[in-house]
Amino acid sequence: MPEGDTVWNTARVVEKALVGEILTKSDFRVPQLAAKDVAGWTVAESASRGKHLLLRLTRDDRAMTLHSHLRMEGAWRAYKPGERWTGRPAYLIRVALHAPRSVAVGFHLHELALIPTADEEKLVGHLGPDLLGADWDAEEAARRIAERPDITIAEALLDQRNLAGVGNLYKAETLFLRGLWPWTPVSEVADVKGTVTLAQKLVASNKGRWTQTTTGSLRKGQTSYVYGRRAQPCRRCGSAVQKADLDERVTYWCPRCQPKPG
């Protein structure tokens, strides 16, 4: 699943392509929006909220938002008018928005909805503080996590109701750097605020680039400490990095640097 920085970067792609433009044509390829047409609307803003994309449109005194979620496979691409839409199969197209300077095409998008901008909170109001938003609040994120002391810290970091934008990559890397066994109950984590603060710093450090790194290196094979490194030696102690698949979630950790409590 895309992390918060990937969604933020995707919002910038759509922003560059469409913001300030009046749409000349729209093509929705999902049943619930098949009859909708936003041609003539001005693209006012392309924003992200955790892992959600919010494309805000205006016309006269009206404001609408096109909401989408990338999940695992979703993507937005921008093309020049007349350019072939390469990179993804045509059958995955869910929406195409045409403007004088660019065409923005959404592939394999989920939860696609067109709603009044005033109703955005109905779709994203449940989310916790956004790691890359102006509302980021480490204390609030820690407070929300502490409300469920019996769940694991790995689960807590992935719960978007606690903090919005952490996926498997930043979960694994944050826990490694904090020396936390992924299945440690929240009640046994000494510094939850410090943990979420680190997660936010890691995500924010990759804004504006597609290569994600937590080590500081952009070289292939050197961008992470444990994520994607099953059976490879830990960069700190040399122990073999472990991997587990639980409930469709993947977890990587070093058994020596992140020991099980007790």
C-alpha positions as CSV (number, residue, x, y, z in Angstrom):
1,M,0.0,0.0,0.0
2,P,1.4,3.5,-0.9
3,E,2.8,5.4,2.0
4,G,1.8,9.0,2.8
5,D,4.7,10.5,0.9
6,T,3.8,8.6,-2.2
7,V,0.3,10.0,-2.1
8,W,1.6,13.5,-1.4
9,N,3.9,13.2,-4.4
10,T,1.0,12.0,-6.5
11,A,-1.0,15.0,-5.5
12,R,1.8,17.2,-6.8
13,V,1.7,15.4,-10.2
14,V,-2.0,16.2,-10.5
15,E,-1.4,19.7,-9.2
16,K,1.2,20.4,-11.8
17,A,-1.0,19.1,-14.6
18,L,-4.4,20.6,-13.7
19,V,-4.5,23.2,-10.9
20,G,-5.7,26.5,-12.3
21,E,-7.0,24.9,-15.5
22,I,-10.6,24.8,-16.6
23,L,-11.5,21.2,-17.5
24,T,-12.5,20.7,-21.1
25,K,-13.7,17.1,-20.8
26,S,-14.1,14.4,-18.2
27,D,-14.4,10.7,-18.6
28,F,-15.5,8.6,-15.6
29,R,-15.2,4.8,-16.1
30,V,-16.9,3.6,-12.9
31,P,-20.6,2.9,-12.6
32,Q,-21.4,5.3,-9.8
33,L,-19.9,8.3,-11.7
34,A,-20.6,7.3,-15.3
35,A,-23.2,10.0,-15.8
36,K,-21.1,12.8,-14.2
37,D,-19.5,15.5,-16.1
38,V,-17.1,18.2,-14.7
39,A,-16.2,19.9,-18.0
40,G,-16.2,23.6,-17.4
41,W,-15.1,23.3,-13.8
42,T,-11.9,24.9,-12.6
43,V,-9.3,22.8,-10.7
44,A,-8.6,24.8,-7.6
45,E,-6.4,22.4,-5.5
46,S,-4.9,19.0,-5.5
47,A,-4.4,17.8,-1.9
48,S,-3.6,14.7,0.1
49,R,-4.9,13.6,3.4
50,G,-3.0,10.6,4.7
51,K,-3.5,8.1,1.8
52,H,-6.5,9.9,0.3
53,L,-6.4,12.2,-2.7
54,L,-8.7,15.2,-2.8
55,L,-9.0,17.1,-6.1
56,R,-11.0,20.3,-5.4
57,L,-13.1,21.9,-8.2
58,T,-15.0,25.1,-8.4
59,R,-17.6,26.6,-10.7
60,D,-19.4,29.9,-9.9
61,D,-20.2,29.6,-6.2
62,R,-20.1,25.8,-6.1
63,A,-17.3,23.6,-4.9
64,M,-16.9,19.9,-5.5
65,T,-14.2,17.4,-4.5
66,L,-13.1,14.3,-6.5
67,H,-11.9,11.8,-3.9
68,S,-9.8,8.8,-4.6
69,H,-7.7,6.2,-2.7
70,L,-4.7,4.5,-4.3
71,R,-4.7,1.4,-2.1
72,M,-2.1,-1.1,-3.5
73,E,-2.3,-0.5,-7.2
74,G,-3.8,2.9,-7.8
75,A,-1.9,5.7,-9.6
76,W,-2.4,9.1,-11.3
77,R,-0.4,9.9,-14.5
78,A,-0.2,13.2,-16.4
79,Y,0.1,13.3,-20.2
80,K,0.3,16.0,-22.9
81,P,-2.8,16.5,-25.0
82,G,-2.7,13.9,-27.8
83,E,0.0,11.9,-26.1
84,R,-0.6,8.2,-25.8
85,W,-1.6,7.0,-22.3
86,T,1.2,4.6,-21.7
87,G,2.4,2.8,-18.6
88,R,-0.8,1.1,-17.5
89,P,-3.4,-1.0,-19.4
90,A,-6.4,0.9,-20.7
91,Y,-8.9,-1.3,-18.9
92,L,-7.5,0.0,-15.5
93,I,-8.5,3.6,-16.3
94,R,-11.1,4.9,-13.9
95,V,-11.1,8.6,-14.8
96,A,-9.5,10.9,-17.3
97,L,-9.6,14.7,-16.8
98,H,-8.8,16.8,-19.8
99,A,-7.4,20.4,-19.7
100,P,-5.7,22.6,-22.2
101,R,-2.2,21.8,-21.1
102,S,-2.5,18.3,-19.7
103,V,-4.6,15.2,-19.3
104,A,-4.6,13.5,-15.8
105,V,-5.5,9.9,-15.9
106,G,-6.4,7.8,-12.8
107,F,-5.6,4.1,-13.0
108,H,-7.0,1.4,-10.7
109,L,-8.4,4.0,-8.3
110,H,-10.5,3.0,-5.3
111,E,-13.3,4.7,-3.4
112,L,-13.7,7.2,-6.3
113,A,-16.4,9.7,-5.4
114,L,-17.5,13.2,-6.4
115,I,-19.0,15.1,-3.4
116,P,-19.6,18.6,-2.3
117,T,-16.3,19.9,-0.8
118,A,-18.2,20.8,2.4
119,D,-18.8,17.1,2.9
120,E,-15.2,16.0,2.7
121,E,-15.1,15.2,6.4
122,K,-17.6,12.4,5.8
123,L,-14.9,10.6,3.9
124,V,-11.7,11.6,5.7
125,G,-12.9,13.0,9.1
126,H,-12.1,9.7,10.8
127,L,-8.4,10.0,10.1
128,G,-5.9,10.9,12.7
129,P,-3.3,13.7,12.4
130,D,-1.8,13.8,8.9
131,L,1.9,13.1,8.9
132,L,2.4,15.6,6.1
133,G,-0.4,18.0,6.9
134,A,-0.6,21.3,8.8
135,D,-2.6,19.4,11.4
136,W,0.2,17.1,12.4
137,D,0.2,16.7,16.2
138,A,2.4,14.0,17.8
139,E,0.7,14.3,21.1
140,E,-2.7,13.7,19.6
141,A,-1.5,10.7,17.6
142,A,0.1,9.3,20.8
143,R,-3.1,9.9,22.7
144,R,-5.2,8.0,20.1
145,I,-2.8,5.1,20.1
146,A,-2.8,4.9,23.9
147,E,-6.6,4.5,23.9
148,R,-6.1,0.9,22.7
149,P,-3.3,-0.4,25.0
150,D,-3.7,-4.1,24.2
151,I,-3.1,-4.0,20.4
152,T,0.5,-4.2,19.0
153,I,2.5,-1.2,18.3
154,A,2.7,-2.3,14.6
155,E,-1.1,-2.4,14.4
156,A,-1.3,1.0,16.0
157,L,1.0,2.7,13.6
158,L,-0.9,1.3,10.6
159,D,-4.3,2.3,11.9
160,Q,-5.1,5.5,10.0
161,R,-7.4,6.6,12.7
162,N,-4.4,7.2,14.9
163,L,-2.1,8.9,12.4
164,A,-2.6,9.2,8.7
165,G,0.1,8.1,6.3
166,V,2.1,5.2,7.7
167,G,2.3,2.0,5.6
168,N,4.3,-1.2,6.0
169,L,7.6,0.5,4.9
170,Y,7.6,3.2,7.5
171,K,6.1,1.0,10.2
172,A,9.0,-1.5,9.8
173,E,11.7,1.1,9.7
174,T,10.3,3.2,12.6
175,L,10.1,0.1,14.8
176,F,13.6,-0.9,13.9
177,L,15.1,2.5,14.7
178,R,13.2,2.5,18.0
179,G,14.3,-1.0,18.9
180,L,10.7,-2.2,19.2
181,W,9.6,-5.7,18.6
182,P,6.6,-5.3,16.2
183,W,4.2,-7.3,18.4
184,T,5.0,-5.3,21.6
185,P,1.6,-4.2,23.1
186,V,1.1,-0.5,23.1
187,S,0.9,-0.6,26.9
188,E,4.6,-1.7,27.0
189,V,5.9,1.0,24.7
190,A,7.8,3.5,26.9
191,D,7.6,6.5,24.5
192,V,4.7,6.4,22.1
193,K,5.1,10.1,21.3
194,G,8.8,9.6,20.3
195,T,7.8,6.7,18.1
196,V,5.2,8.6,16.1
197,T,7.5,11.6,15.9
198,L,10.2,9.5,14.3
199,A,7.6,8.0,11.8
200,Q,6.6,11.5,10.8
201,K,10.2,12.6,10.3
202,L,10.9,9.6,8.1
203,V,7.9,10.2,5.9
204,A,8.5,13.9,5.6
205,S,12.1,13.3,4.6
206,N,11.0,11.8,1.3
207,K,8.5,14.5,0.2
208,G,9.2,15.5,-3.3
209,R,11.0,12.3,-4.5
210,W,9.9,8.9,-5.5
211,T,12.8,7.0,-4.1
212,Q,12.1,6.3,-0.5
213,T,15.0,6.1,1.9
214,T,15.2,5.8,5.7
215,T,19.0,5.2,5.8
216,G,20.0,8.4,4.0
217,S,21.3,6.5,1.0
218,L,19.6,6.5,-2.4
219,R,21.6,3.7,-3.8
220,K,19.7,0.6,-4.8
221,G,19.7,-2.0,-2.0
222,Q,20.8,0.6,0.6
223,T,17.6,2.6,1.2
224,S,16.2,0.6,4.1
225,Y,17.3,-1.0,7.4
226,V,15.0,-4.0,7.4
227,Y,12.1,-3.5,5.0
228,G,12.4,-5.8,2.0
229,R,15.6,-7.3,3.4
230,R,14.4,-10.8,4.5
231,A,17.3,-13.1,5.4
232,Q,19.8,-10.3,4.7
233,P,22.2,-9.2,7.5
234,C,21.0,-6.5,9.8
235,R,23.0,-3.3,9.1
236,R,23.6,-2.9,12.8
237,C,24.3,-6.4,14.3
238,G,24.6,-8.7,11.3
239,S,21.7,-11.0,12.4
240,A,19.4,-12.2,9.6
241,V,16.4,-9.9,9.1
242,Q,13.1,-11.7,9.6
243,K,9.8,-11.4,7.8
244,A,6.2,-12.3,8.7
245,D,2.9,-12.1,6.8
246,L,0.0,-11.5,9.1
247,D,-3.5,-10.5,8.1
248,E,-2.3,-9.4,4.6
249,R,0.3,-7.2,6.3
250,V,4.0,-7.7,5.9
251,T,6.4,-7.1,8.7
252,Y,10.2,-7.1,8.8
253,W,12.4,-6.9,11.9
254,C,15.7,-7.8,13.4
255,P,15.3,-10.3,16.2
256,R,18.4,-9.0,17.9
257,C,18.0,-5.3,17.6
258,Q,14.2,-5.6,18.3
259,P,14.0,-8.3,20.9
260,K,10.7,-9.7,22.2
261,P,10.0,-8.1,25.7
262,G,10.9,-10.3,28.6
